[in-house]
Amino acid sequence: MSKVDNIHHRGLIGSQPPAAEASARAKIAHTEEGFPTAWLITPATIWLILFLVVPLVSIIVFSFWENTPQGLVPAFSLDFYGEYFYTKGFFEPGSDRFLLPSVFIRTLGSTVYFTLVTMLLCLIVGYPIAYFLAMQVQAFKFQLALFLLCMVPFWTSYLIRAVAWLPMLGRRGLINQALIGMGIVDKPVSFLFYSEFGYTIALVQIYVVLCIGPIFFSLAKIDKAILEAATDMGATPFQIFREIIGPMSLPGVAIGMIFIFVVIMGEFATAVVVYGGKTSTAGTVILNYYGIANYPFAAVNALMLMLAMVIGIVVILRIVDIRKEL
């Protein structure tokens, strides 16, 4: 009986290799297929080094240089950093500038303010559009057609989209003419043009598409069977949104907010065109100092802007763990 138990039957196609041996062979076969890993990451690495690392290192280096009548001189000077942060009379209790941040910090603060307001409005406008496309439109071809329709303004030049608001917001613009025609106002209103309101509305219209896309793709991945099961169990639409749709769409919301935050923090053209240059942003400050060839101070402002961007992105990622939610 023991001899029968020890007989190893090969079967019709031979005996199966041990599990460990089969796993080792599979790993060897897998490593022999495709290109080596180094060849795959080399193009992206070169691209990042040339167009990200080298410019960033150059900005950091130039921020410590000095301006002389003969041009830029390599040096380790913190004068421009002091000029960015320090305001004369900041530590003098009797001064009108006592504990008043410098104009550059206040400019960065106003840039963050406009960015946060625009992010909130883009979320309010973009989320219902993405929800409608993903949840209410059932046919894929109509979803795609409507989504492409939302993307059409983004295919045009950014400057054209900004300039297009001039005939809309002016005293004789389309909005004022419509208000007068409907009898809402007797004369053209002036708060639309070259104002914070017009500037914010223009930013929302220009960049809202950046949040519609990510939110739409997050909502489209939700299994409709889960929603049907929740409905069958007696959940209300609000409960379904609070417990299922809202949490599962958070990665798209976070990605869209990151896109908008990064773009608007460095934005400067809309402030000049729509706001008429009545306010300064971090981008316009960098542009102005670059225009007068004060490259070290422009580099300092660029570094502070980049630091604010990094802090903002970290805060968003702390609120929503994209890797965990995806």
Secondary structure as UniProt FT lines:
FT   HELIX           2..6
FT   HELIX           19..32
FT   HELIX           37..48
FT   HELIX           49..53
FT   HELIX           54..62
FT   TURN            63..64
FT   STRAND          66..68
FT   TURN            69..70
FT   STRAND          71..73
FT   HELIX           79..85
FT   TURN            88..91
FT   TURN            93..94
FT   TURN            96..99
FT   HELIX           103..131
FT   HELIX           132..136
FT   HELIX           140..155
FT   HELIX           158..163
FT   TURN            164..165
FT   HELIX           166..169
FT   TURN            171..172
FT   HELIX           174..181
FT   TURN            182..183
FT   TURN            193..194
FT   HELIX           196..207
FT   HELIX           209..220
FT   HELIX           224..232
FT   TURN            233..234
FT   HELIX           237..240
FT   HELIX           241..245
FT   HELIX           246..265
FT   HELIX           269..273
FT   TURN            276..277
FT   HELIX           282..291
FT   TURN            292..293
FT   HELIX           295..319
FT   HELIX           322..325
//
